[in-house]
Amino acid sequence: AAVFCGAGNNGGDGIGAARLLFLMGLKVRVFLAGDYDRLTPDAMEETGRLSECGVELESFDPADKTQAAWTRGCQVIIDALFGVGLSRDIAPDSTYAAAVDLINSCKATVIAADIASGVEADTGRVLGRAVRADRTVTFSLPKTGQFAGDGAVLSGNVTVHDIGIPPALVRETVCSAQTVEADFAREALPPRKRDGHKGDFGKVLIVGGSVGCTGAPCLTASAAVRSGCGLVYLGVPDAIWQVEAAKCVSAMPFPLESWRGGILRRKALPVLLKKLSACGVLALGPGLGRHEETANLVRDLLTQAEKPVVLDADGINALAGHIDILDSRRGRVTILTPHGGEFARLGGDPAGDPVGAARAFAQEHGCILVLKGHRTVTAGPKGNVLVNTTGNSGLAKGGSGDALTGLIASLLAQGAGPVMAAAGAVWMHGRAADIGAETLTEYGLTPEDVIAALPRVFLELQEDLK
């Protein structure tokens, strides 16, 4: 094993691990990338214990080919260069940078102590450069940066271990961010009345579709039906109504007046408001297109609809330059589900700190924001943030977000709380993708496969209750 240490207490952890590995019979070399005279008292104490075992702390020299050769021949590398206190970029010409580059060039399993060096603990942002860990052994509590941003990829498999901090202090710690696990998703799954009828399980109105984008609203409707919604209505431009009627068997498409080849007109507003009066939730945007006439209809609906709204795709794009429409809905439930590009059009900047950006946007505009990505972030208007833990690259395909919109709307219509419905749906959507990829692979997974796997997710959540 090769152990790379800094001069701080994180380096002391690495030195202590090296001693234990040596006592277990492993061949170990320990490289110090920092200055020996800046070792903390704890790190110095561990250095003395290591020396008593006959292993000396070596200064890391980027030009020393024998050190590089030893490292590349190892089966395991421990990264203990920096801990959670790192807040500035690793200098590109520093010994630390050379150590990070050497670690990343090796085929060995890399285990990070507390956090992968170079990852900012609060955001997941890379500070200049960072170690790619296969596993991170973090202490007492997970760190936000291990589940968000680039840190979610660089941390590898994260496990949490006790290091002696009193449990009462850990329990008293106030965290404004948390991960979403199966227990949370289970609470988001509304119970089913044994004697219930379709009217008891919610009604959703979906508005979307345009010529060339007939699949999006159908996927949204299919996900809503598959996840237990009692009645799903689908309003689409009359130019594509026959296509949607043929595609949707369990949902109920109806035509709306359109012009110029399928553009949904503002004149559809009275019809939609009347239909919405009999429904619990409006899902708005999948496949709508970005014509200004349609965008005006979206803005009118958002202004006048009192019911909860799940806004996706071109529904979100209609708010670009009109964020005051969103602000006017403060006090009403509005869930936005943008990817990074759509979020940027609304003035958000997810780069570097998706958790902070999502939280700030949700608080400023009084909405719930589902910022989609590798680790989707759900932020509530009170500053609470939930980071998802499921999903894979098979979701990186057109239509996946449409399915998520239908799932959120369905849970909301069935009675789940708004934040619970949003974050729970994200977890279920990702878990369905993980189940589907087990047999179909991430290459072959489609949004339809994700929807088809939702019952397996519900079975898992129900089985865990027994």
C-alpha positions in Angstrom: 0.0 0.0 0.0 1.0 3.6 -0.6 -0.2 6.2 1.8 -0.2 9.9 0.8 -0.4 12.4 3.6 -0.6 16.1 4.2 0.7 17.9 7.3 -2.8 18.2 9.0 -4.8 15.9 11.1 -6.1 14.2 7.9 -2.5 13.3 7.2 -2.3 12.0 10.8 -5.2 9.6 10.0 -3.3 8.3 7.0 -0.1 7.8 9.0 -2.1 5.9 11.7 -3.7 3.8 8.9 -0.3 3.0 7.5 0.9 1.7 10.9 -2.1 -0.5 11.3 -1.7 -1.9 7.8 2.0 -2.6 8.5 1.1 -4.5 11.7 -1.4 -6.5 9.6 1.5 -7.7 7.4 1.2 -5.4 4.4 4.2 -3.7 2.7 3.6 0.0 3.3 5.4 3.3 2.3 4.1 6.6 3.6 4.7 9.8 1.6 4.4 13.3 3.1 3.5 15.9 0.5 3.5 18.7 3.1 6.2 20.2 5.2 7.5 18.0 8.1 7.9 21.0 10.4 4.2 21.8 9.9 2.8 18.5 11.1 0.0 18.9 13.7 0.6 17.4 17.2 -1.7 14.5 16.4 0.1 13.8 13.1 3.5 14.0 14.8 2.3 11.6 17.5 1.3 9.1 14.8 4.6 9.6 13.0 6.4 8.6 16.2 4.3 5.4 16.5 5.0 4.6 12.9 8.7 5.0 13.4 8.7 2.7 16.4 7.4 0.0 14.0 10.3 0.5 11.7 8.5 2.5 9.0 9.6 6.0 8.4 7.6 8.9 7.0 9.1 9.9 3.6 9.0 13.3 2.0 7.2 12.9 -1.4 9.4 14.0 -4.3 7.6 14.3 -7.7 10.9 13.7 -9.4 11.7 10.5 -7.6 11.0 7.7 -10.0 11.4 5.0 -7.4 8.5 6.5 -5.4 6.4 6.7 -8.5 7.2 3.1 -9.4 6.4 1.8 -6.0 3.1 3.6 -6.0 2.1 2.3 -9.4 2.9 -1.2 -8.2 0.6 -1.0 -5.2 -2.8 -2.7 -4.9 -4.1 0.0 -2.6 -3.5 3.8 -2.2 -4.8 5.8 0.7 -5.5 9.4 0.1 -5.0 11.5 3.3 -3.7 14.7 1.7 -6.5 17.0 2.7 -9.6 16.8 4.9 -12.8 18.7 4.9 -11.2 22.0 5.8 -9.7 22.6 2.3 -11.2 25.8 0.9 -8.8 27.0 -1.8 -7.5 25.5 -5.0 -4.6 23.2 -4.9 -1.7 25.1 -6.6 -1.0 23.5 -9.9 2.8 23.6 -9.4 2.7 22.2 -5.8 3.8 18.9 -4.4 0.2 18.2 -3.5 -0.9 18.6 -7.1 1.9 16.2 -8.2 0.7 13.7 -5.6 -2.9 14.0 -6.8 -1.8 13.4 -10.4 0.3 10.4 -9.4 -2.6 8.8 -7.5 -5.0 9.3 -10.4 -2.6 7.7 -12.8 -2.5 4.4 -10.9 -4.7 1.3 -11.3 -4.8 0.6 -7.6 -7.9 0.9 -5.5 -7.9 4.4 -4.0 -9.4 4.9 -0.5 -9.9 8.5 0.7 -9.8 9.4 4.4 -12.9 11.4 5.2 -13.1 13.1 1.8 -11.3 12.8 -1.6 -8.6 15.4 -1.5 -9.5 18.5 -3.6 -13.2 18.1 -3.2 -14.9 20.9 -1.4 -16.9 19.4 1.5 -19.8 21.7 1.4 -20.4 21.9 -2.4 -18.7 19.0 -4.2 -16.7 21.5 -6.3 -13.2 20.6 -7.4 -10.6 22.9 -5.9 -8.1 23.0 -8.8 -7.8 19.2 -9.0 -9.0 16.3 -7.0 -8.3 12.6 -6.2 -10.6 10.1 -7.9 -11.5 7.7 -5.0 -13.0 4.3 -5.4 -14.1 4.5 -1.8 -14.4 7.2 0.8 -14.4 6.4 4.5 -15.9 9.5 6.0 -16.2 10.2 9.7 -19.4 10.7 11.8 -21.6 12.1 9.1 -21.6 12.2 5.3 -20.6 15.5 3.7 -22.8 17.3 1.2 -19.9 17.5 -1.3 -19.8 13.7 -1.5 -23.3 13.5 -3.0 -23.4 16.7 -5.1 -21.5 18.2 -8.0 -18.3 16.6 -9.1 -17.7 15.2 -5.6 -20.6 12.7 -6.2 -18.4 11.1 -8.9 -15.0 11.5 -7.3 -16.0 10.1 -3.9 -16.7 6.6 -5.1 -18.6 4.4 -2.6 -19.1 6.4 0.6 -19.4 4.8 4.0 -19.7 6.6 7.3 -17.7 5.5 10.3 -17.7 6.5 14.0 -14.5 8.1 15.3 -15.6 8.7 18.8 -17.6 11.9 18.6 -20.3 11.6 21.3 -23.6 10.4 19.6 -25.6 13.2 21.4 -23.5 15.8 19.6 -24.0 14.1 16.3 -27.8 13.9 16.8 -27.9 17.6 17.8 -26.2 18.7 14.6 -28.6 20.7 12.4 -28.2 19.8 8.7 -30.0 21.8 6.0 -29.3 19.1 3.5 -29.9 15.3 3.6 -29.8 12.4 1.3 -32.9 10.7 0.1 -33.0 7.0 0.8 -35.6 4.2 0.7 -37.1 5.2 4.0 -37.9 8.7 2.7 -39.3 7.3 -0.5 -41.5 4.9 1.4 -43.1 7.8 3.3 -43.7 9.6 0.0 -45.7 6.6 -1.4 -49.4 7.4 -0.5 -51.4 4.6 1.1 -54.1 2.8 -0.9 -57.6 2.5 0.5 -58.8 -1.0 0.1 -62.3 0.2 -0.8 -61.2 3.1 -2.8 -62.3 4.1 -6.3 -60.6 6.0 -9.1 -61.8 9.3 -7.7 -60.0 8.6 -4.4 -56.6 8.3 -6.0 -56.2 11.7 -7.5 -56.8 13.5 -10.8 -54.0 15.0 -12.9 -54.3 17.3 -15.9 -51.3 17.2 -18.3 -50.9 19.9 -20.9 -48.2 19.4 -23.5 -47.2 18.1 -26.9 -46.6 19.6 -30.3 -46.0 18.4 -33.9 -42.7 16.4 -33.6 -43.0 16.0 -29.9 -45.8 13.6 -29.4 -43.9 11.2 -27.2 -43.2 13.6 -24.2 -46.8 14.1 -23.0 -47.6 10.4 -23.5 -44.6 9.4 -21.3 -45.8 11.9 -18.6 -49.3 10.4 -18.7 -48.0 6.8 -18.7 -45.9 7.5 -15.6 -48.8 9.1 -13.8 -51.1 6.1 -14.5 -48.4 3.5 -13.7 -47.7 5.1 -10.3 -51.3 4.9 -9.1 -53.1 8.1 -10.2 -56.8 7.5 -10.5 -57.6 9.7 -13.5 -55.2 11.3 -16.0 -56.3 13.8 -18.5 -54.0 14.9 -21.4 -54.7 18.2 -23.2 -52.8 18.4 -26.5 -53.0 20.4 -29.7 -55.8 19.1 -32.0 -53.2 18.6 -34.8 -51.7 15.7 -32.8 -54.7 14.5 -30.9 -55.3 11.4 -33.0 -51.7 10.4 -32.5 -52.0 10.8 -28.7 -55.3 9.0 -28.6 -53.7 6.0 -30.3 -50.7 6.0 -28.0 -52.5 6.5 -24.6 -54.7 3.7 -23.5 -55.2 4.3 -19.8 -55.0 8.1 -19.9 -57.6 10.3 -21.6 -56.3 12.7 -24.3 -58.5 15.5 -25.5 -57.9 18.1 -28.3 -57.2 21.8 -27.8 -57.4 24.4 -30.5 -54.1 25.0 -32.3 -52.9 26.9 -35.3 -50.0 27.1 -37.8 -49.3 23.4 -37.7 -50.0 22.5 -34.2 -49.1 25.5 -32.0 -51.2 25.5 -28.9 -53.2 28.7 -28.7 -53.9 31.1 -25.9 -57.6 30.6 -26.7 -57.3 27.2 -25.0 -57.1 28.9 -21.5 -60.8 28.7 -20.6 -61.1 25.1 -21.6 -58.0 24.2 -19.5 -59.1 26.2 -16.5 -62.5 24.4 -16.5 -60.8 21.0 -16.8 -58.4 21.9 -14.1 -61.2 22.8 -11.7 -62.1 19.1 -11.6 -58.4 18.0 -11.1 -56.0 18.2 -8.2 -52.7 18.9 -10.1 -51.6 20.4 -13.3 -48.5 19.0 -15.1 -47.4 21.6 -17.7 -44.8 21.7 -20.4 -43.7 18.3 -21.8 -43.2 18.7 -25.5 -45.1 22.0 -25.8 -42.6 23.8 -28.0 -41.3 27.3 -27.5 -43.6 29.4 -29.7 -44.5 32.7 -28.0 -48.2 32.0 -28.4 -47.8 28.8 -26.4 -45.5 30.5 -23.9 -48.2 33.1 -23.3 -50.7 30.4 -22.6 -48.3 28.8 -20.0 -47.9 32.2 -18.3 -51.6 32.7 -18.2 -52.2 29.3 -16.7 -49.5 29.9 -14.0 -51.1 33.2 -13.1 -54.6 31.9 -12.8 -54.3 28.3 -11.7 -54.8 27.9 -7.9 -54.0 24.2 -8.0 -50.5 22.8 -7.6 -48.4 22.9 -10.8 -45.5 20.7 -11.8 -43.6 22.6 -14.5 -41.3 20.9 -16.9 -39.4 21.5 -20.2 -41.0 24.2 -22.3 -43.2 25.2 -19.4 -40.0 26.2 -17.6 -38.6 27.9 -20.7 -41.8 30.1 -20.8 -40.6 31.7 -17.6 -37.3 32.9 -19.1 -37.5 36.7 -18.8 -40.8 36.4 -16.9 -39.6 35.2 -13.5 -42.2 37.6 -11.9 -44.9 35.1 -13.0 -43.2 32.5 -10.8 -42.9 35.0 -7.9 -46.7 35.7 -8.2 -47.4 32.1 -7.3 -45.7 32.4 -3.9 -48.0 30.6 -1.4 -49.3 28.2 -4.1 -47.5 25.0 -4.9 -45.2 25.2 -7.8 -42.6 22.5 -8.6 -40.1 23.2 -11.3 -38.0 20.3 -12.8 -35.2 21.9 -14.9 -32.0 20.4 -16.1 -28.9 22.6 -16.0 -29.6 24.5 -19.2 -33.2 25.3 -18.3 -32.1 26.4 -14.9 -29.6 28.7 -16.4 -32.3 30.3 -18.6 -34.1 31.2 -15.3 -31.0 32.9 -14.0 -29.7 30.0 -12.0 -26.1 28.8 -12.0 -25.6 25.2 -10.9 -21.9 25.1 -11.8 -19.8 24.3 -8.8 -22.5 24.3 -6.1 -25.8 22.8 -7.3 -27.1 22.4 -3.7 -26.4 26.1 -2.9 -27.8 27.3 -6.2 -31.0 25.2 -5.9 -31.5 26.3 -2.3 -31.1 30.0 -3.1 -33.5 29.8 -6.1 -36.2 28.0 -4.2 -36.0 30.4 -1.3 -36.0 33.5 -3.5 -39.0 32.5 -5.6 -41.0 30.5 -3.0 -41.1 27.3 -5.1 -39.8 23.8 -5.0 -36.9 23.2 -7.4 -35.9 19.8 -8.7 -32.6 20.4 -10.3 -31.9 17.3 -12.4 -28.5 15.9 -12.8 -26.2 13.0 -11.8 -27.4 13.5 -8.2 -30.7 15.4 -8.6 -31.2 18.1 -5.9 -34.7 18.9 -4.6 -34.9 22.3 -2.7 -37.8 23.6 -0.8 -38.9 27.2 -0.2 -37.8 27.1 3.4 -34.2 26.2 2.6 -34.3 22.5 3.0 -32.4 20.4 0.4 -32.7 16.7 -0.4 -30.0 15.0 -2.5 -30.9 11.9 -4.4 -28.9 8.7 -4.2 -30.4 6.6 -7.1 -30.2 6.5 -10.9 -27.6 5.9 -13.6 -26.5 7.1 -17.0 -29.4 5.2 -18.6 -31.6 8.2 -17.6 -29.5 10.5 -19.8 -32.0 10.1 -22.6 -34.8 12.3 -24.0 -38.1 11.4 -22.3 -36.7 10.6 -18.8 -37.6 13.9 -17.4 -41.1 13.6 -18.9 -41.6 10.4 -17.0 -40.4 12.1 -13.8 -42.9 14.9 -14.2 -45.8 12.4 -14.4 -44.5 10.6 -11.3 -44.3 13.8 -9.3 -47.7 14.9 -10.3 -49.2 11.5 -9.5 -47.8 11.3 -6.0 -48.9 14.9 -5.4 -52.4 14.2 -6.6 -52.6 11.1 -4.4 -51.9 13.2 -1.3 -48.1 13.3 -0.8 -46.8 16.6 0.5 -45.2 18.8 -2.2 -41.5 18.4 -1.1 -42.1 14.7 -0.2 -43.7 14.1 -3.6 -40.9 15.7 -5.5 -37.9 14.2 -3.7 -39.7 10.8 -3.3 -40.5 10.7 -7.0 -36.9 11.4 -7.9 -35.7 8.5 -5.7 -38.3 6.1 -7.2 -37.5 7.2 -10.7 -33.8 6.6 -10.2 -34.4 3.3 -8.4 -36.6 2.2 -11.4 -33.7 3.0 -13.7 -31.3 1.0 -11.5 -33.7 -2.0 -11.7 -34.1 -1.7 -15.4 -30.4 -1.4 -16.0 -29.8 -4.7 -14.2 -31.1 -6.6 -17.3 -31.2 -4.0 -20.0 -27.9 -2.2 -19.3 -27.6 1.6 -19.1 -27.1 1.6 -22.8 -30.4 -0.1 -23.6 -32.6 1.5 -20.9 -35.4 3.7 -22.2 -37.9 5.9 -20.4 -40.6 3.4 -21.2 -38.5 0.8 -19.4 -38.2 3.1 -16.4 -41.9 3.5 -16.2 -42.4 -0.3 -16.6 -40.0 -0.9 -13.6 -42.0 1.4 -11.2 -44.1 -1.5 -9.9 -40.9 -3.3 -8.9 -39.9 -0.2 -6.9 -43.3 -0.1 -5.2 -43.0 -3.8 -4.3 -39.6 -3.2 -2.7 -40.9 -0.3 -0.6 -43.9 -2.3 0.5 -41.8 -5.5 1.2 -39.6 -3.5 3.5 -42.6 -2.7 5.7 -43.3 -6.4 6.4 
